[in-house]
Amino acid sequence: DSRYCPSIETKIVTFADKTQHQLFLEPEGETTQEYYLNGFSSSLPLDIQLRALQAIPAFRDVQIYRPGYAIEYDFFDPTQLRHNLETKQIRNLFFAGQINGTTGYEEAGGQGLVAGINAHINCHGGQPFILGRDEAYIGVLIDDLVTKGVDEPYRMFTSRAEYRILLRQDDADMRLTEKSYQMGLAKQDRYDLLREKKESRDAIIRFVETYSVKPQYINSGLEKLGTAPLSHGCKLFDVVLRPQTTLENLADLVPALRAELDKVPASRKEEIIEAAEILIKYSGYIKREQIIADKINRLENIRIKGKFDYNSIQSLSTEARQKLTRIDPDTIAQASRIPGISPSDINILLVLLGR
């Protein structure tokens, strides 16, 4: 991919001021002599690739099995798609992967999953399956594609998501397994495991929210952990918030907490305790982000598709009229994410909807 994995010839031009560049030799397997040369992707002629490698002292006797090569691919502008990845022009035609201008395996796999689910829904009935920007990175990826389009190969970065604290790897099951179960993708055993984990996790959180600790019983232990002693009694929750404390090291000081943690199913103890601890320690940040997400989600529920002839709304900027007409967003929230659409344009639409 031209931006994120540039070829050696691109690097020489882009980083002309650099005097050296790191290469990594990666074995292709335990039983092969082949190595992949990471950092030297190239589409130069074979003889030039060989001469360039031989100029590196360690590679003076190098043998090339296969030269580096480059590929090009065509794509369809993804703003022609709905959020379920169905084309707006042709019913039951879905696009997923590189055809939408993305690069990367996970990017293609995520779209394929959503397109496949929605193709099945189209055949058998049901509501379109759409993941929100606050529910999954797949939701961010697809919303970016269909709302903003692409001018270079699109790669999914965490920095493209405004709700990174909600989209954590430790709670992917909490966000998505239930949806999967409702569609018949996750089987009953996975759903039961999720429920068991959620109940155990929430029981731990409830315990620390309600259990009071007194200074005389805990202070010497807190000082050994390198954290300030308590001046008065408080809920255990407040002590868990400290950076020096964990549920495990506090359980050594509070026998009742140890008893609570011992109720957790042994096979998943570490996973469940970690899930509870993350929700406690980051509770302030998570709640704040959830409030913002809920506010935006209310705009997601205000549907505007087919309600406006944008070209006739003179109070909108010319750019807004053109882009709203071209993309024809489903909701107010999607309209607000179109590059070049200002908050004042959104307010105008909200006022007109109110009328």
LOZA-749478 format. One record per residue (C-alpha): residue in one letter; x, y, z; residue number from 1. Coordinates in steps of 0.5 Angstrom, whole numbers. Each point is the difference from the previous one (the first is absolute). Example, Ala and Ser with C-alpha at 12.3 -4.5 7.8 and 13.67 -1.06 7.14 Angstrom:
REM residues 2
["a", [25, -9, 16], 1],
["s", [2, 7, -2], 2],
END
This chain:
REM residues 355
["d", [0, 0, 0], 1],
["s", [3, 6, -2], 2],
["r", [-1, 5, 6], 3],
["y", [1, -5, 6], 4],
["c", [5, -5, -3], 5],
["p", [4, 4, -6], 6],
["s", [5, -3, -4], 7],
["i", [8, 1, 1], 8],
["e", [0, 4, -7], 9],
["t", [-6, 4, 4], 10],
["k", [4, 1, 6], 11],
["i", [6, 2, -3], 12],
["v", [-3, 6, -3], 13],
["t", [-5, 1, 6], 14],
["f", [6, 0, 5], 15],
["a", [5, 3, -4], 16],
["d", [4, 2, 6], 17],
["k", [1, -6, 4], 18],
["t", [6, -4, -1], 19],
["q", [-2, -7, 2], 20],
["h", [-6, -4, 0], 21],
["q", [-2, -6, 4], 22],
["l", [-1, -7, -3], 23],
["f", [-3, -6, 3], 24],
["l", [1, -7, -2], 25],
["e", [-6, -5, 2], 26],
["p", [0, -7, -1], 27],
["e", [-5, -3, -4], 28],
["g", [-1, -6, 4], 29],
["e", [4, -5, 5], 30],
["t", [2, -5, -6], 31],
["t", [1, 5, -6], 32],
["q", [7, 4, -2], 33],
["e", [-5, 6, -2], 34],
["y", [0, 6, 3], 35],
["y", [-5, 6, -1], 36],
["l", [4, 7, 0], 37],
["n", [-4, 5, 4], 38],
["g", [1, 7, -2], 39],
["f", [2, -1, -7], 40],
["s", [-6, -1, -4], 41],
["s", [1, 2, -7], 42],
["s", [-2, 0, -7], 43],
["l", [6, 2, -4], 44],
["p", [3, -5, -5], 45],
["l", [3, -7, 3], 46],
["d", [7, 2, -2], 47],
["i", [0, 7, 3], 48],
["q", [-3, -4, 6], 49],
["l", [5, -5, 1], 50],
["r", [6, 6, -1], 51],
["a", [-3, 4, 5], 52],
["l", [0, -6, 5], 53],
["q", [7, -2, -2], 54],
["a", [2, 7, 2], 55],
["i", [-2, -2, 7], 56],
["p", [6, -3, 3], 57],
["a", [-4, -6, 4], 58],
["f", [-3, -2, -7], 59],
["r", [6, 0, -5], 60],
["d", [-2, -7, -1], 61],
["v", [-7, 1, 0], 62],
["q", [-5, -5, -4], 63],
["i", [-7, 3, -2], 64],
["y", [-5, -6, 0], 65],
["r", [-6, 5, -3], 66],
["p", [1, 8, -1], 67],
["g", [-4, 5, 3], 68],
["y", [-6, 2, -4], 69],
["a", [-6, 6, 1], 70],
["i", [-7, -1, -2], 71],
["e", [-5, 5, -1], 72],
["y", [-8, -1, 1], 73],
["d", [-6, 4, -3], 74],
["f", [-5, 2, 5], 75],
["f", [-7, 3, 0], 76],
["d", [-2, 6, 4], 77],
["p", [-3, -3, 7], 78],
["t", [-4, 6, 1], 79],
["q", [-5, -4, -5], 80],
["l", [-1, -5, 5], 81],
["r", [-5, 0, 6], 82],
["h", [3, -1, 7], 83],
["n", [-2, -8, -1], 84],
["l", [5, 0, -6], 85],
["e", [-6, -1, -5], 86],
["t", [1, 5, -6], 87],
["k", [-5, 5, 0], 88],
["q", [-1, -1, -8], 89],
["i", [-1, -7, 0], 90],
["r", [-4, -4, 5], 91],
["n", [3, -6, 3], 92],
["l", [7, 2, -3], 93],
["f", [5, 0, 6], 94],
["f", [7, 3, -1], 95],
["a", [6, -2, 6], 96],
["g", [7, 0, 0], 97],
["q", [5, 3, -5], 98],
["i", [-6, 2, -5], 99],
["n", [-2, 6, 5], 100],
["g", [7, 3, 1], 101],
["t", [3, -4, 6], 102],
["t", [7, -3, 1], 103],
["g", [1, -6, 5], 104],
["y", [-2, -6, 2], 105],
["e", [-5, 1, 6], 106],
["e", [-3, 6, -4], 107],
["a", [-2, -5, -5], 108],
["g", [-2, -5, 5], 109],
["g", [-4, 5, 4], 110],
["q", [-4, 2, -6], 111],
["g", [-1, -7, -3], 112],
["l", [-3, -2, 7], 113],
["v", [-5, 6, 0], 114],
["a", [-2, -1, -8], 115],
["g", [-1, -7, 1], 116],
["i", [-4, 1, 6], 117],
["n", [-5, 5, -4], 118],
["a", [0, -4, -6], 119],
["h", [-3, -5, 4], 120],
["i", [-5, 5, 3], 121],
["n", [-2, 2, -6], 122],
["c", [-2, -7, -2], 123],
["h", [-3, -2, 6], 124],
["g", [-3, 6, 3], 125],
["g", [2, 5, 6], 126],
["q", [3, 6, 1], 127],
["p", [7, 2, -3], 128],
["f", [6, -1, 5], 129],
["i", [4, 6, 1], 130],
["l", [5, 1, 5], 131],
["g", [0, 7, 3], 132],
["r", [7, 4, 1], 133],
["d", [-1, -1, 7], 134],
["e", [-1, -8, 0], 135],
["a", [6, -2, -5], 136],
["y", [6, 2, -4], 137],
["i", [-4, -4, -6], 138],
["g", [-5, 6, 2], 139],
["v", [5, 5, -1], 140],
["l", [3, -3, -6], 141],
["i", [-7, 0, -4], 142],
["d", [-2, 6, 2], 143],
["d", [6, 4, -2], 144],
["l", [0, -4, -7], 145],
["v", [-7, 2, -1], 146],
["t", [-1, 7, 3], 147],
["k", [7, 3, -2], 148],
["g", [2, -5, -6], 149],
["v", [8, -1, -1], 150],
["d", [5, 4, -4], 151],
["e", [6, -5, 2], 152],
["p", [0, -8, 2], 153],
["y", [-4, 1, 7], 154],
["r", [3, -4, 6], 155],
["m", [-4, -1, 7], 156],
["f", [4, 4, 5], 157],
["t", [-2, 1, 7], 158],
["s", [1, 7, -1], 159],
["r", [-6, 0, -5], 160],
["a", [-5, -1, 6], 161],
["e", [-2, 5, 5], 162],
["y", [-3, -5, 5], 163],
["r", [7, -4, 1], 164],
["i", [-1, -1, 7], 165],
["l", [-7, -4, -1], 166],
["l", [3, -4, -6], 167],
["r", [5, -4, 5], 168],
["q", [3, -7, -2], 169],
["d", [-2, -2, 7], 170],
["d", [-7, 1, -1], 171],
["a", [-2, -2, -7], 172],
["d", [-4, -6, 2], 173],
["m", [-4, 5, 4], 174],
["r", [-1, 4, -6], 175],
["l", [-1, -5, -5], 176],
["t", [-2, -7, 2], 177],
["e", [-7, 1, 2], 178],
["k", [-1, 3, -7], 179],
["s", [3, -6, -3], 180],
["y", [-4, -5, 4], 181],
["q", [-7, 4, -2], 182],
["m", [2, -1, -7], 183],
["g", [2, -8, 1], 184],
["l", [7, 1, -1], 185],
["a", [3, -1, 7], 186],
["k", [-3, -6, 3], 187],
["q", [-3, -1, 7], 188],
["d", [6, -2, 3], 189],
["r", [4, 6, -2], 190],
["y", [-6, 4, 3], 191],
["d", [-1, -4, 6], 192],
["l", [8, 2, 1], 193],
["l", [-1, 7, -1], 194],
["r", [-6, 1, 5], 195],
["e", [4, -4, 5], 196],
["k", [6, 5, -1], 197],
["k", [-5, 6, 1], 198],
["e", [-3, -2, 6], 199],
["s", [6, -2, 3], 200],
["r", [3, 7, -2], 201],
["d", [-6, 4, 2], 202],
["a", [0, -4, 7], 203],
["i", [8, 2, 1], 204],
["i", [-2, 8, -1], 205],
["r", [-6, 0, 4], 206],
["f", [4, -3, 6], 207],
["v", [5, 5, -1], 208],
["e", [-5, 6, -1], 209],
["t", [-4, -2, 7], 210],
["y", [6, -3, 4], 211],
["s", [3, 5, 5], 212],
["v", [7, 0, 3], 213],
["k", [3, 3, 6], 214],
["p", [7, 3, 1], 215],
["q", [2, -4, 6], 216],
["y", [-1, -6, -4], 217],
["i", [3, 2, -7], 218],
["n", [5, 5, 1], 219],
["s", [6, -4, 2], 220],
["g", [-1, -4, -7], 221],
["l", [-1, 6, -4], 222],
["e", [6, 3, 2], 223],
["k", [4, -6, -2], 224],
["l", [-3, 1, -7], 225],
["g", [3, 7, 0], 226],
["t", [-7, 3, 0], 227],
["a", [-2, 5, 5], 228],
["p", [-4, -2, 7], 229],
["l", [-7, 2, 1], 230],
["s", [-2, 5, 4], 231],
["h", [-7, -2, 1], 232],
["g", [-5, -6, -2], 233],
["c", [-2, -1, -7], 234],
["k", [-3, -5, -5], 235],
["l", [5, -5, -3], 236],
["f", [-1, 3, -7], 237],
["d", [3, 6, 1], 238],
["v", [7, -4, 3], 239],
["v", [-1, -4, -7], 240],
["l", [1, 7, -4], 241],
["r", [7, 1, 2], 242],
["p", [5, -2, -5], 243],
["q", [4, -4, 6], 244],
["t", [-5, -5, 1], 245],
["t", [-3, -5, -3], 246],
["l", [-6, -5, 2], 247],
["e", [5, -6, 1], 248],
["n", [5, 4, 5], 249],
["l", [-6, 3, 3], 250],
["a", [-3, -7, 1], 251],
["d", [6, -1, 5], 252],
["l", [-2, 6, 4], 253],
["v", [-8, -1, 0], 254],
["p", [-2, -8, 2], 255],
["a", [-7, 2, -3], 256],
["l", [3, 2, -7], 257],
["r", [4, -6, 0], 258],
["a", [-7, -4, 1], 259],
["e", [-3, 3, -5], 260],
["l", [5, -1, -5], 261],
["d", [0, -7, 2], 262],
["k", [-7, -1, -3], 263],
["v", [3, 1, -7], 264],
["p", [0, -6, -4], 265],
["a", [7, -2, 0], 266],
["s", [1, -1, -7], 267],
["r", [-1, 7, -2], 268],
["k", [2, 3, 7], 269],
["e", [5, 5, -3], 270],
["e", [-4, 2, -6], 271],
["i", [-6, 2, 4], 272],
["i", [4, 3, 6], 273],
["e", [3, 4, -6], 274],
["a", [-6, 2, -3], 275],
["a", [-3, 3, 7], 276],
["e", [6, 3, 1], 277],
["i", [0, 4, -6], 278],
["l", [-7, 2, 0], 279],
["i", [2, 3, 7], 280],
["k", [6, 3, -1], 281],
["y", [-2, 4, -6], 282],
["s", [-7, 1, 2], 283],
["g", [0, 7, 0], 284],
["y", [3, 0, -8], 285],
["i", [-5, -5, -2], 286],
["k", [-6, 3, 3], 287],
["r", [2, 7, -3], 288],
["e", [1, -3, -7], 289],
["q", [-6, -4, 0], 290],
["i", [-4, 6, 2], 291],
["i", [3, 4, -7], 292],
["a", [-2, -7, -4], 293],
["d", [-7, 0, 3], 294],
["k", [-1, 7, -2], 295],
["i", [3, -1, -7], 296],
["n", [-4, -6, -1], 297],
["r", [-7, 4, 1], 298],
["l", [2, 3, -6], 299],
["e", [1, -7, -3], 300],
["n", [-7, -1, 1], 301],
["i", [-2, 6, -4], 302],
["r", [-1, -2, -7], 303],
["i", [0, 5, -6], 304],
["k", [1, -5, -6], 305],
["g", [-5, 3, -5], 306],
["k", [-3, 5, 4], 307],
["f", [4, 6, -3], 308],
["d", [1, 3, -7], 309],
["y", [7, 3, 2], 310],
["n", [1, 4, -6], 311],
["s", [-6, 4, 2], 312],
["i", [2, 2, 7], 313],
["q", [4, 7, -1], 314],
["s", [2, 0, 7], 315],
["l", [5, -5, -1], 316],
["s", [7, 1, -3], 317],
["t", [1, -2, -7], 318],
["e", [5, -5, 2], 319],
["a", [-5, -3, 5], 320],
["r", [-6, 0, -5], 321],
["q", [5, -4, -5], 322],
["k", [2, -5, 5], 323],
["l", [-6, -2, 3], 324],
["t", [-3, -1, -7], 325],
["r", [5, -4, -2], 326],
["i", [1, -5, 7], 327],
["d", [-8, 1, 2], 328],
["p", [2, -2, 7], 329],
["d", [-5, -4, 4], 330],
["t", [0, 4, 6], 331],
["i", [2, 6, 3], 332],
["a", [6, -3, 4], 333],
["q", [3, -3, -7], 334],
["a", [-1, 7, -3], 335],
["s", [4, 4, 5], 336],
["r", [6, -5, -1], 337],
["i", [0, 2, -8], 338],
["p", [7, 4, -1], 339],
["g", [-2, 7, -1], 340],
["i", [-7, 0, 3], 341],
["s", [0, 5, 6], 342],
["p", [-4, 0, 7], 343],
["s", [-4, 6, -3], 344],
["d", [-2, -4, -6], 345],
["i", [-2, -6, 5], 346],
["n", [-4, 5, 4], 347],
["i", [-4, 3, -6], 348],
["l", [-2, -7, -2], 349],
["l", [-2, -1, 8], 350],
["v", [-4, 6, -1], 351],
["l", [-3, -2, -6], 352],
["l", [-2, -7, 3], 353],
["g", [-3, 3, 6], 354],
["r", [-5, 4, -5], 355],
END
